[in-house]
Structures are given as C-alpha cells and as structure tokens.
Amino acid sequence: YVENKTLMEAIKEDIYKWRNKLCLWIGRLNIIKKSILPKLYHQCTLDLNSNRIFFFLDIKKTILKFICKE
C-alpha cells in the first residue's frame, strides 16, 4: 500500500526526470501513460473513497502542467 504523499512524490519525481526531454505533447502523453497511470491505477484499485478527490485533483494539475510544459 502506497500512501498519498509517497505516491505524489513518486509522480513528481517521474515528471521531473522527463521534464527536460525534447518531445512533442503526444510524447508527453505517452510518458504519462507508461510511467504514471499504472501507479494511479494501482492506487485506485486499493482504496477509493470521497476523501481522496483533492489528491486526484492535485495529480491532474501536476500532469497538465507537465503536458503543457509550464
């Protein structure tokens, strides 16, 4: 079981690792699909309740910043 803070740190670490690579936005979507979504899927299958909606909104914001290269 991965706690929210640890999962968020792992996602931000993955994004930081791929941040400066030259690729199109479609490539960034593929990076998200291959490295981050499996972690999120695993977390969702373990425990999903209404308390985690803000956690997933924070993840959404982080992913969109990565894709839009902000």
C-alpha positions in Angstrom: 0.0 0.0 0.0 1.4 3.4 -1.1 0.3 6.4 0.9 -0.9 9.5 -0.9 2.2 11.6 -0.1 4.6 8.9 -1.2 2.7 8.4 -4.4 2.6 12.1 -5.2 6.3 12.4 -4.5 6.9 9.4 -6.9 4.8 11.1 -9.6 6.6 14.4 -9.3 9.9 12.6 -9.4 8.9 10.9 -12.6 7.8 14.2 -14.1 11.0 15.9 -13.0 13.0 13.2 -14.6 11.2 13.5 -18.0 10.7 17.3 -17.9 13.7 18.5 -19.9 13.5 15.8 -22.6 12.7 17.2 -26.1 9.4 15.7 -27.2 6.0 16.7 -28.6 2.9 16.9 -26.4 1.9 13.5 -27.7 5.2 12.1 -26.5 4.5 13.6 -23.1 1.1 11.9 -23.1 2.8 8.6 -23.7 5.2 9.2 -20.9 2.2 9.8 -18.6 0.5 6.7 -19.9 3.5 4.4 -19.4 5.0 5.7 -16.2 2.4 7.4 -14.1 -1.0 5.9 -14.9 0.0 2.4 -13.8 0.8 3.8 -10.3 -2.5 5.7 -10.2 -4.4 2.7 -11.3 -2.9 0.6 -8.6 -3.8 3.2 -6.0 -7.4 3.4 -7.3 -7.8 -0.3 -7.0 -6.5 -0.4 -3.5 -8.7 2.3 -1.9 -11.1 4.8 -3.5 -13.2 7.0 -1.3 -14.5 10.5 -1.3 -11.6 11.8 0.8 -9.2 11.4 -2.0 -10.8 13.6 -4.6 -8.5 16.5 -3.7 -5.5 14.2 -4.1 -6.5 13.2 -7.6 -7.3 16.9 -8.5 -3.7 17.7 -7.4 -2.3 14.9 -9.6 -4.4 16.2 -12.5 -3.0 19.7 -12.1 0.6 18.3 -12.0 0.1 16.2 -15.1 -1.4 19.0 -17.1 1.5 21.3 -16.2 3.9 18.6 -17.5 2.0 18.1 -20.7 1.6 21.9 -21.4 5.3 22.3 -20.4 4.7 25.1 -17.9 
